[in-house]
Amino acid sequence: MKKERQIFKKRIDQLQEEEKNLDRKHKEEERKKRTRRLIEMGGIIESVLGRPTTDEDKIRLENFLKMQERNGSYFSRAMNAGTPQPEDEEA
């Protein structure tokens, strides 16, 4: 009986370790996807500007986008146009 318990305990430990590894791998994949999206967005911004961005550009862009949102959510509406929203999916 004790031997069986040890075997089950060992298997539980193995499965828990496997779960941790899968969680770690999933988080790493999500981080890589996010990094890729951020790099692509930076590339788009630089291609529109026609030059590399500076630290000042980051501040200007952030302020501009916040202003657009305060003035009527123009940026969000433009970016979400044609994208199903959570309330749209339920209907």
N, CA, C and O of each residue as an XYZ file, in Angstrom:
364
protein
N       0.821     -1.192      0.000
C       0.000      0.000      0.000
C       0.866      1.258      0.000
O       0.585      2.206     -0.733
N       1.907      1.267      0.811
C       2.814      2.421      0.866
C       3.544      2.606     -0.457
O       3.760      3.733     -0.901
N       3.919      1.507     -1.077
C       4.609      1.545     -2.376
C       3.713      2.176     -3.440
O       4.169      3.008     -4.224
N       2.439      1.779     -3.467
C       1.496      2.346     -4.429
C       1.343      3.843     -4.206
O       1.298      4.617     -5.162
N       1.264      4.243     -2.962
C       1.122      5.654     -2.621
C       2.326      6.445     -3.121
O       2.177      7.552     -3.637
N       3.517      5.875     -2.966
C       4.742      6.540     -3.437
C       4.731      6.675     -4.956
O       5.143      7.697     -5.506
N       4.255      5.633     -5.619
C       4.185      5.659     -7.083
C       3.225      6.760     -7.537
O       3.539      7.533     -8.443
N       2.045      6.825     -6.897
C       1.069      7.858     -7.249
C       1.596      9.253     -6.941
O       1.391     10.186     -7.718
N       2.270      9.393     -5.815
C       2.840     10.693     -5.427
C       3.865     11.129     -6.462
O       3.893     12.293     -6.860
N       4.708     10.198     -6.901
C       5.720     10.506     -7.902
C       5.062     10.928     -9.213
O       5.512     11.871     -9.865
N       3.991     10.224     -9.598
C       3.287     10.553    -10.850
C       2.622     11.931    -10.750
O       2.635     12.702    -11.710
N       2.048     12.230     -9.595
C       1.439     13.544     -9.378
C       2.495     14.628     -9.502
O       2.262     15.654    -10.141
N       3.651     14.409     -8.899
C       4.745     15.377     -8.988
C       5.178     15.585    -10.427
O       5.432     16.712    -10.851
N       5.261     14.487    -11.182
C       5.652     14.574    -12.591
C       4.627     15.385    -13.393
O       4.998     16.224    -14.213
N       3.352     15.132    -13.154
C       2.299     15.844    -13.877
C       2.287     17.330    -13.505
O       2.065     18.183    -14.364
N       2.523     17.634    -12.244
C       2.582     19.033    -11.823
C       3.755     19.746    -12.482
O       3.633     20.895    -12.905
N       4.879     19.069    -12.567
C       6.050     19.648    -13.228
C       5.780     19.848    -14.716
O       6.169     20.862    -15.295
N       5.118     18.884    -15.325
C       4.758     18.994    -16.744
C       3.813     20.176    -16.961
O       3.946     20.910    -17.940
N       2.861     20.357    -16.047
C       1.935     21.488    -16.143
C       2.687     22.817    -16.037
O       2.406     23.747    -16.793
N       3.629     22.912    -15.117
C       4.446     24.127    -14.979
C       5.213     24.407    -16.262
O       5.287     25.551    -16.711
N       5.785     23.361    -16.852
C       6.544     23.531    -18.090
C       5.650     23.999    -19.234
O       6.047     24.849    -20.031
N       4.450     23.444    -19.313
C       3.512     23.867    -20.361
C       3.095     25.316    -20.151
O       3.013     26.079    -21.113
N       2.829     25.707    -18.901
C       2.483     27.103    -18.602
C       3.631     28.033    -18.985
O       3.412     29.086    -19.583
N       4.843     27.642    -18.643
C       6.024     28.443    -18.966
C       6.171     28.596    -20.477
O       6.452     29.684    -20.978
N       5.979     27.498    -21.190
C       6.097     27.523    -22.654
C       5.018     28.418    -23.263
O       5.294     29.182    -24.188
N       3.795     28.326    -22.747
C       2.696     29.157    -23.254
C       2.991     30.636    -23.020
O       2.791     31.454    -23.918
N       3.458     30.985    -21.838
C       3.786     32.377    -21.535
C       4.896     32.885    -22.445
O       4.850     34.024    -22.909
N       5.886     32.047    -22.699
C       6.985     32.444    -23.584
C       6.481     32.685    -25.010
O       6.885     33.649    -25.661
N       5.598     31.808    -25.489
C       5.032     31.980    -26.831
C       4.224     33.271    -26.914
O       4.314     33.994    -27.906
N       3.437     33.566    -25.885
C       2.646     34.795    -25.857
C       3.550     36.022    -25.831
O       3.258     37.020    -26.491
N       4.640     35.958    -25.078
C       5.603     37.067    -25.033
C       6.212     37.305    -26.402
O       6.361     38.450    -26.830
N       6.567     36.222    -27.094
C       7.152     36.345    -28.432
C       6.160     36.950    -29.416
O       6.537     37.776    -30.247
N       4.890     36.547    -29.328
C       3.863     37.111    -30.210
C       3.698     38.603    -29.939
O       3.597     39.404    -30.869
N       3.671     38.969    -28.659
C       3.517     40.384    -28.302
C       4.708     41.191    -28.807
O       4.533     42.279    -29.356
N       5.908     40.668    -28.626
C       7.113     41.351    -29.085
C       7.054     41.564    -30.592
O       7.389     42.640    -31.088
N       6.630     40.543    -31.310
C       6.525     40.658    -32.771
C       5.529     41.745    -33.166
O       5.799     42.553    -34.054
N       4.356     41.759    -32.487
C       3.348     42.789    -32.788
C       3.907     44.186    -32.539
O       3.707     45.094    -33.346
N       4.608     44.354    -31.419
C       5.163     45.665    -31.092
C       6.202     46.106    -32.122
O       6.225     47.267    -32.529
N       7.047     45.189    -32.532
C       8.058     45.511    -33.542
C       7.391     45.881    -34.861
O       7.802     46.835    -35.523
N       6.361     45.127    -35.244
C       5.657     45.426    -36.491
C       4.986     46.796    -36.427
O       5.022     47.549    -37.400
N       4.373     47.125    -35.284
C       3.732     48.435    -35.133
C       4.773     49.546    -35.249
O       4.529     50.563    -35.898
N       5.928     49.352    -34.625
C       7.000     50.342    -34.742
C       7.443     50.511    -36.185
O       7.707     51.627    -36.632
N       7.525     49.411    -36.909
C       7.902     49.466    -38.324
C       6.879     50.227    -39.157
O       7.237     50.988    -40.055
N       5.612     50.015    -38.852
C       4.555     50.730    -39.574
C       4.661     52.230    -39.300
O       4.571     53.046    -40.218
N       4.850     52.579    -38.041
C       4.957     53.992    -37.677
C       6.149     54.636    -38.388
O       6.034     55.736    -38.928
N       7.284     53.952    -38.386
C       8.463     54.507    -39.053
C       8.253     54.613    -40.559
O       8.734     55.557    -41.186
N       7.541     53.655    -41.146
C       7.322     53.741    -42.599
C       6.398     54.910    -42.931
O       6.572     55.555    -43.965
N       5.423     55.189    -42.074
C       4.527     56.334    -42.313
C       5.288     57.640    -42.127
O       5.130     58.573    -42.913
N       6.121     57.705    -41.080
C       6.901     58.919    -40.835
C       7.994     59.117    -41.888
O       8.382     60.247    -42.187
N       8.477     58.026    -42.437
C       9.558     58.106    -43.407
C      10.918     58.297    -42.761
O      11.874     58.714    -43.414
N      10.998     57.988    -41.474
C      12.265     58.118    -40.749
C      12.185     57.290    -39.472
O      11.096     56.911    -39.041
N      13.337     57.012    -38.868
C      13.320     56.301    -37.584
C      12.667     57.168    -36.500
O      12.751     58.396    -36.539
N      12.028     56.521    -35.552
C      11.393     57.260    -34.464
C      12.414     57.623    -33.394
O      13.459     56.987    -33.259
N      12.080     58.668    -32.636
C      12.908     59.102    -31.515
C      12.112     58.938    -30.231
O      10.921     58.628    -30.263
N      12.772     59.148    -29.106
C      12.067     59.093    -27.828
C      10.978     60.162    -27.768
O       9.907     59.931    -27.206
N      11.252     61.325    -28.346
C      10.244     62.397    -28.372
C       9.025     61.974    -29.190
O       7.896     62.331    -28.852
N       9.248     61.217    -30.261
C       8.134     60.739    -31.081
C       7.204     59.842    -30.272
O       5.985     59.893    -30.439
N       7.770     59.030    -29.406
C       6.945     58.134    -28.587
C       5.995     58.942    -27.720
O       4.811     58.623    -27.608
N       6.524     59.988    -27.112
C       5.705     60.843    -26.247
C       4.633     61.552    -27.073
O       3.472     61.617    -26.670
N       5.037     62.090    -28.243
C       4.075     62.770    -29.122
C       2.968     61.824    -29.578
O       1.790     62.183    -29.576
N       3.356     60.629    -29.962
C       2.368     59.655    -30.428
C       1.407     59.284    -29.302
O       0.194     59.239    -29.507
N       1.939     59.024    -28.131
C       1.082     58.678    -26.995
C       0.108     59.814    -26.684
O      -1.082     59.575    -26.482
N       0.607     61.037    -26.647
C      -0.259     62.187    -26.374
C      -1.312     62.362    -27.462
O      -2.472     62.654    -27.170
N      -0.904     62.184    -28.718
C      -1.835     62.304    -29.835
C      -2.950     61.265    -29.729
O      -4.126     61.586    -29.895
N      -2.572     60.024    -29.451
C      -3.580     58.964    -29.355
C      -4.523     59.195    -28.180
O      -5.727     58.967    -28.299
N      -3.987     59.643    -27.050
C      -4.839     59.941    -25.901
C      -5.800     61.080    -26.225
O      -6.963     61.043    -25.822
N      -5.326     62.090    -26.949
C      -6.181     63.204    -27.344
C      -7.301     62.705    -28.261
O      -8.455     63.111    -28.117
N      -6.956     61.825    -29.201
C      -7.958     61.261    -30.107
C      -9.033     60.511    -29.325
O     -10.216     60.582    -29.659
N      -8.622     59.803    -28.301
C      -9.573     59.048    -27.487
C     -10.468     59.993    -26.682
O     -11.675     59.771    -26.581
N      -9.884     61.036    -26.115
C     -10.676     62.019    -25.346
C     -11.673     62.741    -26.243
O     -12.781     63.063    -25.812
N     -11.286     62.992    -27.480
C     -12.130     63.764    -28.388
C     -13.203     62.941    -29.095
O     -13.932     63.467    -29.936
N     -13.302     61.680    -28.768
C     -14.355     60.881    -29.400
C     -13.940     59.469    -29.745
O     -14.571     58.832    -30.588
N     -12.924     58.980    -29.133
C     -12.456     57.602    -29.367
C     -12.193     57.329    -30.841
O     -12.471     56.237    -31.337
N     -11.655     58.328    -31.539
C     -11.422     58.179    -32.982
C     -10.451     57.047    -33.296
O     -10.671     56.271    -34.226
N      -9.392     56.958    -32.526
C      -8.392     55.914    -32.782
C      -9.001     54.538    -32.558
O      -8.870     53.656    -33.406
N      -9.662     54.349    -31.425
C     -10.279     53.046    -31.128
C     -11.299     52.663    -32.183
O     -11.338     51.517    -32.630
N     -12.127     53.626    -32.581
C     -13.143     53.321    -33.594
C     -12.499     52.946    -34.922
O     -12.951     52.017    -35.591
N     -11.454     53.656    -35.304
C     -10.776     53.344    -36.567
C     -10.113     51.969    -36.502
O     -10.189     51.193    -37.455
N      -9.470     51.674    -35.391
C      -8.758     50.406    -35.257
C      -9.722     49.228    -35.115
O      -9.405     48.116    -35.537
N     -10.886     49.462    -34.527
C     -11.840     48.377    -34.293
C     -12.882     48.247    -35.388
O     -13.755     47.383    -35.305
N     -12.809     49.086    -36.412
C     -13.783     49.020    -37.503
C     -13.713     47.641    -38.161
O     -12.650     47.200    -38.598
N     -14.842     46.983    -38.222
C     -14.890     45.663    -38.854
C     -14.425     44.532    -37.951
O     -14.437     43.369    -38.354
N     -14.019     44.863    -36.743
C     -13.595     43.833    -35.794
C     -14.772     43.491    -34.889
O     -15.353     44.387    -34.278
N     -15.135     42.215    -34.792
C     -16.257     41.865    -33.927
C     -15.965     42.253    -32.471
O     -14.901     41.949    -31.932
N     -16.922     42.920    -31.863
C     -16.809     43.318    -30.458
C     -17.509     42.268    -29.609
O     -18.386     41.568    -30.114
N     -17.153     42.136    -28.341
C     -17.768     41.109    -27.478
C     -19.299     41.140    -27.499
O     -19.936     40.087    -27.553
N     -19.899     42.345    -27.456
C     -21.351     42.418    -27.472
C     -21.915     42.018    -28.828
O     -23.036     41.515    -28.902
N     -21.140     42.237    -29.926
C     -21.584     41.846    -31.277
C     -21.633     40.322    -31.412
O     -22.507     39.787    -32.094
N     -20.706     39.631    -30.771
C     -20.606     38.190    -30.904
C     -21.768     37.481    -30.229
O     -22.171     36.403    -30.665
N     -22.321     38.081    -29.154
C     -23.410     37.443    -28.431
C     -24.721     37.525    -29.191
O     -25.577     36.650    -29.055
N     -24.882     38.568    -29.988
C     -26.154     38.797    -30.691
C     -26.384     37.807    -31.796
O     -27.408     37.869    -32.477
